[in-house]
Amino acid sequence: MNLTSYFWESALKWSDRPALVINQESFTYRDLAIGVANLTQWLGLVGLAEAKRPIGLLSSKSFFSYSGMLAIMGSGNLYVP
């Protein structure tokens, strides 16, 4: 198992529970799963699904940065902070 596998397992078990709290805003596992799925789909559309390439992500601590990190790793690529 890897980080993304644990995330998806948690999202299935606890979809309505908080997964992230950023600047006093709470996001559930369902919210995060939807964000991850959308970004993973986009990575596939631009030809980066299963590319096994390093992909950099420059973002402040945000919903996008967490969903992006999980989408990059979940799409078979290497996350570079």
N, CA and C atoms as a LAMMPS dump frame, in Angstrom:
ITEM: TIMESTEP
0
ITEM: NUMBER OF ATOMS
243
ITEM: BOX BOUNDS ff ff ff
-5.0000000000000000e+02 5.0000000000000000e+02
-5.0000000000000000e+02 5.0000000000000000e+02
-5.0000000000000000e+02 5.0000000000000000e+02
ITEM: ATOMS id mol type element x y z
1 1 1 N 0.843 -1.189 0
2 1 2 C 0 0 0
3 1 3 C 0.883 1.245 0
4 2 1 N 0.344 2.315 -0.548
5 2 2 C 1.06 3.589 -0.559
6 2 3 C 0.123 4.693 -0.054
7 3 1 N 0.613 5.909 -0.042
8 3 2 C -0.155 7.025 0.51
9 3 3 C -1.5 7.197 -0.182
10 4 1 N -1.511 7.113 -1.505
11 4 2 C -2.777 7.317 -2.209
12 4 3 C -3.761 6.172 -1.939
13 5 1 N -3.26 4.963 -1.784
14 5 2 C -4.141 3.83 -1.437
15 5 3 C -4.787 4.055 -0.078
16 6 1 N -3.991 4.511 0.878
17 6 2 C -4.533 4.805 2.211
18 6 3 C -5.562 5.935 2.144
19 7 1 N -5.272 6.932 1.316
20 7 2 C -6.223 8.037 1.176
21 7 3 C -7.562 7.527 0.647
22 8 1 N -7.543 6.747 -0.451
23 8 2 C -8.797 6.265 -1.038
24 8 3 C -9.539 5.339 -0.092
25 9 1 N -8.808 4.535 0.654
26 9 2 C -9.438 3.666 1.651
27 9 3 C -10.147 4.513 2.71
28 10 1 N -9.479 5.557 3.169
29 10 2 C -10.07 6.454 4.167
30 10 3 C -11.265 7.209 3.597
31 11 1 N -11.156 7.637 2.338
32 11 2 C -12.259 8.366 1.709
33 11 3 C -13.509 7.5 1.599
34 12 1 N -13.32 6.215 1.354
35 12 2 C -14.472 5.304 1.288
36 12 3 C -15.087 5.072 2.663
37 13 1 N -14.252 4.929 3.676
38 13 2 C -14.74 4.65 5.034
39 13 3 C -15.372 5.867 5.695
40 14 1 N -14.744 7.02 5.527
41 14 2 C -15.121 8.206 6.298
42 14 3 C -15.408 9.405 5.395
43 15 1 N -16.221 9.227 4.382
44 15 2 C -16.434 10.272 3.384
45 15 3 C -16.943 11.59 3.97
46 16 1 N -17.706 11.532 5.042
47 16 2 C -18.265 12.756 5.622
48 16 3 C -17.417 13.354 6.736
49 17 1 N -16.319 12.709 7.065
50 17 2 C -15.453 13.223 8.13
51 17 3 C -14.448 14.222 7.569
52 18 1 N -13.985 15.133 8.415
53 18 2 C -12.991 16.112 7.953
54 18 3 C -11.675 15.436 7.572
55 19 1 N -11.158 15.801 6.414
56 19 2 C -9.859 15.307 5.956
57 19 3 C -8.812 16.404 6.088
58 20 1 N -9.243 17.656 5.883
59 20 2 C -8.346 18.808 5.941
60 20 3 C -9.036 19.962 6.651
61 21 1 N -8.256 20.72 7.383
62 21 2 C -8.718 21.999 7.91
63 21 3 C -7.635 23.007 7.561
64 22 1 N -7.998 23.972 6.726
65 22 2 C -7.047 24.973 6.257
66 22 3 C -7.659 26.344 6.505
67 23 1 N -6.961 27.176 7.26
68 23 2 C -7.462 28.518 7.581
69 23 3 C -8.898 28.473 8.102
70 24 1 N -9.145 27.576 9.004
71 24 2 C -10.441 27.398 9.663
72 24 3 C -11.551 26.934 8.725
73 25 1 N -11.196 26.496 7.52
74 25 2 C -12.175 25.92 6.602
75 25 3 C -11.946 24.419 6.558
76 26 1 N -13.024 23.664 6.735
77 26 2 C -12.932 22.207 6.811
78 26 3 C -13.367 21.575 5.483
79 27 1 N -12.625 20.563 5.058
80 27 2 C -12.936 19.814 3.845
81 27 3 C -13.073 18.347 4.217
82 28 1 N -14.132 17.7 3.762
83 28 2 C -14.342 16.285 4.055
84 28 3 C -13.498 15.428 3.107
85 29 1 N -13.433 14.15 3.455
86 29 2 C -12.762 13.212 2.556
87 29 3 C -13.453 13.197 1.201
88 30 1 N -14.777 13.349 1.182
89 30 2 C -15.506 13.387 -0.098
90 30 3 C -15.065 14.59 -0.924
91 31 1 N -14.975 15.765 -0.289
92 31 2 C -14.511 16.963 -0.996
93 31 3 C -13.133 16.735 -1.614
94 32 1 N -12.241 16.204 -0.8
95 32 2 C -10.873 15.98 -1.257
96 32 3 C -10.841 14.921 -2.355
97 33 1 N -11.63 13.868 -2.216
98 33 2 C -11.666 12.812 -3.23
99 33 3 C -12.141 13.357 -4.578
100 34 1 N -13.124 14.23 -4.557
101 34 2 C -13.616 14.838 -5.8
102 34 3 C -12.523 15.694 -6.429
103 35 1 N -11.835 16.486 -5.618
104 35 2 C -10.734 17.308 -6.133
105 35 3 C -9.62 16.462 -6.724
106 36 1 N -9.259 15.387 -6.025
107 36 2 C -8.207 14.485 -6.503
108 36 3 C -8.627 13.827 -7.818
109 37 1 N -9.861 13.35 -7.879
110 37 2 C -10.353 12.689 -9.097
111 37 3 C -10.353 13.651 -10.284
112 38 1 N -10.775 14.891 -10.06
113 38 2 C -10.795 15.881 -11.147
114 38 3 C -9.388 16.185 -11.651
115 39 1 N -8.449 16.37 -10.732
116 39 2 C -7.079 16.661 -11.152
117 39 3 C -6.414 15.447 -11.805
118 40 1 N -6.725 14.256 -11.316
119 40 2 C -6.185 13.043 -11.936
120 40 3 C -6.705 12.914 -13.367
121 41 1 N -7.978 13.207 -13.558
122 41 2 C -8.545 13.169 -14.905
123 41 3 C -7.852 14.189 -15.807
124 42 1 N -7.621 15.386 -15.29
125 42 2 C -6.944 16.417 -16.074
126 42 3 C -5.534 15.973 -16.457
127 43 1 N -4.804 15.365 -15.519
128 43 2 C -3.463 14.866 -15.831
129 43 3 C -3.517 13.86 -16.975
130 44 1 N -4.547 13.038 -17.009
131 44 2 C -4.713 12.093 -18.114
132 44 3 C -4.994 12.791 -19.428
133 45 1 N -5.814 13.832 -19.385
134 45 2 C -6.154 14.571 -20.605
135 45 3 C -4.954 15.277 -21.222
136 46 1 N -4.009 15.697 -20.387
137 46 2 C -2.823 16.381 -20.916
138 46 3 C -1.66 15.412 -21.149
139 47 1 N -1.958 14.111 -21.061
140 47 2 C -0.963 13.101 -21.392
141 47 3 C 0.004 12.734 -20.29
142 48 1 N -0.352 13.017 -19.053
143 48 2 C 0.566 12.717 -17.954
144 48 3 C 0.108 11.559 -17.071
145 49 1 N -0.919 10.84 -17.462
146 49 2 C -1.337 9.673 -16.673
147 49 3 C -0.329 8.553 -16.898
148 50 1 N 0.123 7.963 -15.821
149 50 2 C 1.07 6.846 -15.863
150 50 3 C 2.354 7.183 -16.606
151 51 1 N 2.721 8.454 -16.623
152 51 2 C 3.936 8.865 -17.333
153 51 3 C 5.198 8.577 -16.527
154 52 1 N 5.033 8.343 -15.231
155 52 2 C 6.164 8.105 -14.324
156 52 3 C 7.217 9.203 -14.453
157 53 1 N 6.713 10.432 -14.469
158 53 2 C 7.58 11.599 -14.584
159 53 3 C 7.519 12.407 -13.301
160 54 1 N 8.588 13.121 -12.983
161 54 2 C 8.503 14.043 -11.851
162 54 3 C 7.655 15.258 -12.247
163 55 1 N 6.704 15.593 -11.403
164 55 2 C 5.849 16.756 -11.647
165 55 3 C 5.946 17.654 -10.426
166 56 1 N 6.375 18.884 -10.657
167 56 2 C 6.498 19.851 -9.574
168 56 3 C 5.178 20.536 -9.296
169 57 1 N 4.974 20.874 -8.047
170 57 2 C 3.76 21.572 -7.641
171 57 3 C 4.168 22.711 -6.721
172 58 1 N 3.976 23.918 -7.189
173 58 2 C 4.288 25.1 -6.399
174 58 3 C 2.975 25.737 -5.982
175 59 1 N 2.67 25.639 -4.705
176 59 2 C 1.399 26.143 -4.211
177 59 3 C 1.521 26.376 -2.712
178 60 1 N 0.818 27.379 -2.239
179 60 2 C 0.761 27.573 -0.788
180 60 3 C -0.116 26.475 -0.196
181 61 1 N -0.09 26.347 1.122
182 61 2 C -0.915 25.329 1.771
183 61 3 C -2.374 25.629 1.469
184 62 1 N -2.97 24.75 0.672
185 62 2 C -4.348 24.969 0.23
186 62 3 C -4.985 23.637 -0.129
187 63 1 N -6.272 23.685 -0.381
188 63 2 C -6.992 22.508 -0.848
189 63 3 C -6.356 21.997 -2.14
190 64 1 N -6.013 22.927 -3.038
191 64 2 C -5.409 22.554 -4.318
192 64 3 C -4.074 21.85 -4.127
193 65 1 N -3.257 22.324 -3.197
194 65 2 C -1.95 21.695 -3.025
195 65 3 C -2.077 20.258 -2.529
196 66 1 N -2.993 20.004 -1.609
197 66 2 C -3.171 18.64 -1.103
198 66 3 C -3.797 17.734 -2.166
199 67 1 N -4.82 18.236 -2.855
200 67 2 C -5.435 17.408 -3.889
201 67 3 C -4.464 17.203 -5.055
202 68 1 N -3.671 18.206 -5.366
203 68 2 C -2.672 18.072 -6.427
204 68 3 C -1.618 17.037 -6.101
205 69 1 N -1.123 17.054 -4.87
206 69 2 C -0.118 16.082 -4.444
207 69 3 C -0.663 14.663 -4.594
208 70 1 N -1.873 14.432 -4.108
209 70 2 C -2.469 13.095 -4.195
210 70 3 C -2.763 12.701 -5.641
211 71 1 N -3.194 13.651 -6.466
212 71 2 C -3.481 13.36 -7.88
213 71 3 C -2.205 13.008 -8.635
214 72 1 N -1.143 13.741 -8.385
215 72 2 C 0.133 13.465 -9.061
216 72 3 C 0.614 12.057 -8.72
217 73 1 N 0.637 11.739 -7.445
218 73 2 C 1.111 10.411 -7.04
219 73 3 C 0.138 9.32 -7.483
220 74 1 N -1.155 9.594 -7.408
221 74 2 C -2.15 8.605 -7.795
222 74 3 C -2.188 8.334 -9.287
223 75 1 N -1.674 9.265 -10.072
224 75 2 C -1.669 9.08 -11.538
225 75 3 C -0.4 8.366 -12.009
226 76 1 N 0.411 7.915 -11.05
227 76 2 C 1.602 7.162 -11.424
228 76 3 C 2.828 8.011 -11.665
229 77 1 N 2.778 9.265 -11.234
230 77 2 C 3.906 10.17 -11.411
231 77 3 C 4.603 10.423 -10.08
232 78 1 N 5.676 11.135 -10.146
233 78 2 C 6.448 11.465 -8.945
234 78 3 C 6.156 12.894 -8.533
235 79 1 N 5.721 13.082 -7.312
236 79 2 C 5.417 14.417 -6.777
237 79 3 C 6.704 15.101 -6.34
238 80 1 N 6.915 16.309 -6.83
239 80 2 C 8.061 17.119 -6.441
240 80 3 C 7.526 18.401 -5.818
241 81 1 N 7.768 18.586 -4.503
242 81 2 C 7.249 19.804 -3.857
243 81 3 C 7.981 21.058 -4.313
